[in-house]
């Protein structure tokens, strides 16, 4: 879920304090104090000549007569300062408490960064895009987001604002299409989870190793080798995927052994969080596939060990799902599997120049636009989406 950011229309926002570095002990930590009265408060705490914008100063940070730490003080803007102190988490907490005592609201590093971007960007969509681009999983995701700043979502909203007459049904249809497309786009922007589900010794771990191009899982001829789930991250075309190898599903093993029963329960719970489930089957054996009813993700059947088939062209399984025949051992069919994964997740049909929404704020406006019949409300929502006042 995306973080909801406040779209500020004020020249100087309320006073806030943010820890910009991680919570663990480090050599240096950074704390930002920004907003109304920031200059006055920093002047009371630093008690040295404050640096000009873009410059640094060194000196003691004091709480009353007590020296808290020696800091390097940077001035980002007139009303925004960053204190670079020693990285002890207790010291950082003490500095935050001092700032809070002066009335500063604690905000996350993401909120701070968004505020900085908002001050430098022309529209909220641009600021949201600049922030989202820092977190996109792939270059293709970055390009998709960047395309929304001048074109994409921005151009679409501007076009409707300039329109002299509204075709309400057309607007509703376009909003619905953007919302649907955005779900697919999120997979490209954030990456996906793909679960490998199937009977023991069906080739799940070997396939995981092939996709990872490394020995991420133990491969054995013994059924039930994987009792816990193992994962690896790989690229499938433009997509970053976390691929998860789970314990083999087998009702006999589950009855006979409490560890196997727990492992198979864990496997089902893991795949509930996946965007796609690959149902792994050994093409040389008749293996009943026990599919948990609680798994609702998209599915693709993968028949493994094709190198053991005497006649691959004659292989024709009876399955309602899309299927692929591969040999994880030799790599045969793995490229076809990659294309099939992109097709099932609809990544292959995503057109990067079309508008998408990629934040909760944008989605909320689109959902209202998709159902409203009032032109006054529509104009207001489109204007707010762009951030115009």
C-alpha positions in Angstrom: 0.0 0.0 0.0 1.3 3.5 -0.9 1.9 6.1 1.8 -0.5 9.0 1.7 1.3 12.3 1.5 -0.1 15.7 2.4 -0.2 18.1 -0.6 0.8 21.4 0.9 -0.3 24.7 -0.6 1.5 26.8 2.1 4.8 28.6 1.5 6.1 27.3 4.9 4.7 24.1 6.3 4.2 23.3 10.0 7.3 22.5 12.1 8.5 18.9 11.8 11.4 16.7 12.7 12.5 13.7 10.7 15.2 11.1 11.2 16.7 10.6 7.8 19.0 7.7 8.5 18.5 4.1 9.7 17.7 3.2 13.3 20.8 1.1 13.9 24.1 2.4 15.4 26.2 4.1 12.8 29.1 6.6 12.5 26.8 9.5 11.4 23.0 10.1 11.7 21.0 12.9 10.1 18.0 14.7 11.6 16.0 17.3 9.7 14.1 20.2 11.3 11.9 22.0 8.8 8.9 24.4 8.7 7.7 27.5 10.4 10.1 28.8 13.2 12.8 26.3 12.2 15.3 29.1 11.8 14.6 30.5 15.3 14.6 27.2 17.0 17.9 26.0 15.4 19.4 29.4 16.4 18.5 28.7 20.0 19.9 25.1 19.9 23.1 25.7 17.7 24.1 29.1 19.2 26.5 29.8 16.4 26.1 31.8 13.2 23.7 29.9 11.0 24.9 28.9 7.6 23.5 30.3 4.4 21.4 28.1 2.1 23.5 25.3 0.7 26.3 25.8 3.2 27.5 24.0 6.3 28.6 25.0 9.8 30.2 23.1 12.7 29.5 23.6 16.4 27.8 22.3 19.6 24.1 21.5 19.8 22.8 22.6 23.2 19.7 21.9 25.2 19.8 24.8 27.6 23.2 24.7 29.2 23.8 21.0 28.3 25.8 20.2 25.2 24.0 17.3 23.4 26.5 16.7 20.7 28.9 18.4 18.2 27.1 18.6 14.9 27.5 19.6 11.3 24.6 21.8 10.5 23.4 22.1 6.9 20.8 24.5 5.6 18.7 23.1 2.8 16.3 26.0 2.5 15.5 29.1 4.5 13.1 27.1 6.7 14.8 23.6 6.5 18.0 22.4 8.4 19.7 19.0 8.7 21.7 18.2 11.8 24.5 15.6 11.1 25.4 14.1 14.5 27.0 11.0 15.9 25.1 7.9 15.0 24.2 6.5 18.5 20.4 5.8 18.3 20.0 7.1 21.9 21.6 10.4 20.9 19.4 10.7 17.9 16.3 10.1 20.0 17.5 12.8 22.5 17.8 15.3 19.6 14.3 14.4 18.3 12.8 14.8 21.8 14.4 18.3 22.1 12.9 19.3 18.8 9.5 17.9 19.8 9.6 20.0 23.0 9.8 23.0 20.7 6.6 21.9 19.0 8.0 19.9 16.1 5.8 17.0 14.8 7.7 13.8 14.2 7.4 12.7 10.6 8.9 9.9 8.5 11.9 10.2 6.2 9.5 9.6 3.3 7.3 12.5 4.3 10.4 14.7 4.6 11.6 13.7 1.2 8.2 14.3 -0.4 8.1 17.8 1.2 11.5 18.6 -0.3 10.3 17.3 -3.7 7.1 19.2 -3.5 8.9 22.4 -3.0 11.0 21.8 -6.1 8.3 20.3 -8.4 5.6 22.1 -10.4 2.8 19.7 -9.5 2.0 17.0 -6.9 2.0 14.4 -9.6 5.6 15.3 -10.4 6.6 15.2 -6.7 4.9 11.8 -6.3 6.6 10.5 -9.4 10.0 11.7 -8.3 9.6 9.9 -5.0 8.1 6.7 -6.5 10.9 6.6 -9.0 13.4 6.2 -6.1 11.6 3.0 -5.1 10.8 1.4 -8.4 12.0 -2.2 -8.7 13.3 -1.9 -12.3 14.3 0.7 -14.9 11.1 -0.1 -16.8 9.1 0.8 -13.7 11.0 4.1 -13.4 10.3 4.9 -17.1 6.6 4.1 -16.6 6.3 6.5 -13.6 8.4 9.2 -15.3 6.0 9.1 -18.3 3.2 10.3 -16.1 4.8 13.7 -15.2 4.2 15.5 -18.5 2.3 12.9 -20.5 0.3 9.9 -19.2 -1.9 10.8 -16.2 -1.1 14.6 -16.2 -1.9 15.0 -19.9 -5.1 12.9 -19.5 -6.3 15.1 -16.6 -5.4 18.4 -18.4 -7.3 17.2 -21.5 -10.5 16.7 -19.6 -10.1 20.0 -17.7 -9.8 21.8 -21.0 -12.7 20.0 -22.5 -15.7 22.3 -23.1 -18.2 19.4 -22.9 -18.2 16.2 -20.9 -19.1 12.8 -22.2 -19.7 11.4 -18.7 -19.9 7.7 -19.8 -16.6 8.1 -21.7 -14.9 9.7 -18.6 -16.2 6.8 -16.5 -14.9 4.2 -18.9 -11.5 5.9 -19.1 -11.2 6.1 -15.3 -12.1 2.4 -15.0 -9.5 1.5 -17.6 -6.8 3.6 -15.8 -7.6 1.9 -12.5 -7.4 -1.6 -14.1 -4.2 -0.7 -15.9 -2.7 0.6 -12.7 -3.0 -2.7 -11.0 -0.9 -4.3 -13.7 1.5 -1.3 -13.6 2.1 -1.8 -9.9 3.5 -5.2 -10.6 6.0 -3.7 -12.9 6.8 -0.8 -10.5 7.0 -2.8 -7.3 7.8 -6.3 -8.4 5.8 -9.5 -7.8 5.9 -12.7 -5.7 5.7 -16.0 -7.5 5.1 -19.2 -5.5 6.1 -22.6 -6.6 3.5 -25.1 -5.5 3.4 -28.8 -6.2 4.0 -32.4 -5.0 7.3 -33.4 -3.4 10.2 -34.1 -5.8 8.4 -32.5 -8.7 11.3 -30.2 -9.6 10.4 -27.0 -7.7 13.9 -26.5 -6.1 15.7 -27.2 -9.4 13.5 -24.7 -11.2 14.1 -22.1 -8.4 17.9 -22.6 -8.9 17.6 -22.2 -12.6 15.6 -19.0 -12.3 18.1 -17.7 -9.6 21.1 -18.9 -11.6 22.6 -20.1 -8.3 22.1 -22.9 -5.8 19.5 -21.2 -3.6 17.7 -24.4 -2.7 18.8 -27.9 -1.8 18.1 -30.4 -4.6 17.6 -34.0 -3.7 16.0 -37.2 -5.1 14.3 -37.6 -1.7 10.7 -36.4 -1.5 10.1 -33.7 1.0 13.6 -32.2 1.1 12.2 -28.6 1.4 10.4 -28.3 4.7 10.6 -24.6 5.0 10.1 -22.1 2.2 13.1 -20.7 0.3 13.1 -17.6 -1.9 15.3 -15.8 -4.4 14.9 -12.6 -6.4 15.4 -12.6 -10.2 14.5 -10.7 -13.4 11.9 -12.0 -15.7 11.9 -9.7 -18.7 11.1 -6.2 -17.3 9.8 -7.7 -14.1 11.5 -8.2 -10.7 10.2 -11.3 -9.1 10.6 -12.9 -5.7 10.3 -16.6 -6.5 9.4 -18.8 -3.5 10.0 -22.5 -3.3 7.6 -24.2 -0.8 7.3 -27.6 0.8 5.8 -30.3 -1.4 2.0 -30.8 -1.0 1.4 -34.5 -0.1 -1.5 -35.6 2.1 0.4 -38.8 3.1 3.4 -36.9 4.3 1.2 -34.5 6.2 -0.5 -37.3 8.0 2.7 -39.2 8.9 4.8 -36.4 10.1 4.0 -33.3 12.2 6.9 -31.4 10.7 5.7 -32.1 7.2 2.2 -31.1 8.2 3.4 -27.8 9.5 5.6 -27.2 6.4 2.7 -27.8 4.1 0.5 -25.4 6.1 3.3 -22.8 5.9 3.5 -23.4 2.1 -0.2 -22.6 1.7 0.1 -19.5 3.8 3.1 -18.2 1.8 1.4 -18.6 -1.6 -1.7 -16.7 -0.3 0.6 -13.6 -0.5 1.7 -14.3 -4.1 0.7 -12.6 -7.3 1.1 -15.8 -9.3 1.3 -19.5 -8.4 3.3 -21.9 -10.6 1.8 -25.3 -10.2 4.8 -27.6 -10.7 4.2 -31.1 -12.0 6.7 -33.8 -13.0 5.8 -34.6 -16.7 7.1 -38.2 -16.4 4.8 -39.2 -13.5 1.1 -39.1 -12.6 1.0 -36.9 -9.6 -2.3 -35.8 -8.1 -2.1 -32.0 -7.5 -3.8 -31.0 -4.3 -4.7 -27.3 -4.7 -5.7 -25.4 -1.5 -9.1 -23.7 -2.0 -7.8 -20.6 -0.2 -5.3 -19.8 -2.9 -6.8 -17.3 -5.3 -3.8 -15.9 -7.2 -3.4 -16.4 -10.9 -2.1 -19.8 -11.9 0.2 -21.3 -14.5 1.0 -25.0 -14.7 4.6 -25.9 -15.3 5.5 -29.4 -16.3 9.2 -30.1 -15.4 11.8 -32.7 -16.4 11.1 -32.5 -20.1 14.6 -33.8 -20.8 13.3 -37.2 -19.6 10.5 -37.4 -22.1 11.2 -39.6 -25.2 8.9 -37.5 -27.4 8.2 -34.0 -26.2 6.0 -33.1 -29.1 3.5 -35.8 -28.1 3.1 -34.4 -24.6 -0.4 -32.9 -24.3 -1.7 -32.7 -20.7 -5.3 -32.3 -19.8 -5.4 -29.0 -17.8 -7.7 -26.0 -18.0 -4.8 -23.7 -17.0 -2.1 -22.3 -19.3 0.8 -24.7 -19.2 4.5 -24.7 -20.1 6.9 -27.7 -20.5 10.4 -27.1 -19.2 13.6 -28.8 -18.2 15.0 -26.8 -15.3 18.1 -29.0 -15.5 19.0 -28.1 -19.0 17.2 -24.7 -19.3 15.0 -25.9 -22.1 11.7 -24.0 -22.1 12.7 -21.5 -19.4 12.5 -18.6 -21.8 9.0 -19.7 -22.9 8.1 -19.9 -19.2 9.2 -16.3 -18.7 7.0 -15.1 -21.6 4.1 -17.1 -20.2 4.6 -15.5 -16.8 4.5 -12.0 -18.3 1.4 -12.9 -20.3 -0.5 -14.3 -17.3 0.3 -11.2 -15.2 -0.6 -9.1 -18.3 2.8 -7.3 -18.2 3.3 -8.0 -21.9 0.2 -6.0 -22.8 1.0 -2.9 -20.7 1.4 0.1 -22.9 3.9 2.5 -21.1 2.6 5.7 -22.7 -0.9 5.3 -21.3 -2.0 7.0 -18.1 -1.8 5.1 -14.8 -2.2 6.1 -11.1 0.5 5.1 -8.7 -0.4 6.6 -5.3 -3.4 6.3 -3.0 -4.2 10.0 -3.5 -4.4 9.6 -7.3 -6.5 6.4 -6.9 -8.9 8.2 -4.6 -9.5 10.9 -7.2 -9.8 8.4 -10.1 -12.4 6.3 -8.1 -14.5 9.4 -7.5 -14.3 10.4 -11.1 -15.3 6.9 -12.2 -18.6 7.2 -10.4 -19.5 10.9 -10.3 -22.1 12.4 -12.7 -21.8 15.9 -11.4 -19.6 18.2 -13.6 -18.8 20.5 -10.7 -17.4 17.5 -8.7 -15.6 16.2 -11.8 -13.9 19.5 -12.5 -12.9 19.8 -8.8 -11.5 16.2 -8.7 -9.5 16.7 -11.9 -8.1 20.0 -10.6 -7.2 18.5 -7.3 -5.6 15.5 -9.1 -3.3 17.9 -10.9 -2.7 20.0 -7.7 -4.0 23.2 -9.2 -5.7 25.7 -6.8 
